[in-house]
């Protein structure tokens, strides 16, 4: 409700460093084991709670000033590599789960 009514102060920055976008249950299962591992290593991680349009999920990351998002859609599921997007620069790179872990540690 606070998000919908712009109830958060604009200067508040998110401590979340990484947001996994939600393409659906099968895709979420592909990265779910990484979330607790990243958190154990001190990386603040969120999973977008619903599989809504990607544009809406990216807008959420922008609003919360989350610096990185992970796209784990059908293409990534097939290739076994996630797409890591830098929200500030727009740069994207494909990474295996191990490379993703190494990137943040």
BELWOGI-V151943 format. One record per pair of residues at least 24 apart in sequence whose C-alpha atoms are under 7 Angstrom apart, sorted by the first residue. I is the first residue (numbers start at 1). J is the second residue. Records with the same first field share a line. If there is no record, write none. Layout:
I=J, J
//
This chain:
13=64, 65
14=64, 65, 66
15=44
16=44, 45, 46, 66
17=43, 44, 45, 66, 67, 68
18=44, 45, 46, 66, 67, 68, 69
19=45, 46, 47, 48, 66, 68, 69, 70
20=46, 47, 48, 69, 70, 71
21=47, 48, 57, 69, 70, 71, 72
22=47, 48, 49, 50, 51
23=51, 73
24=51
27=72, 73, 77
38=101
//
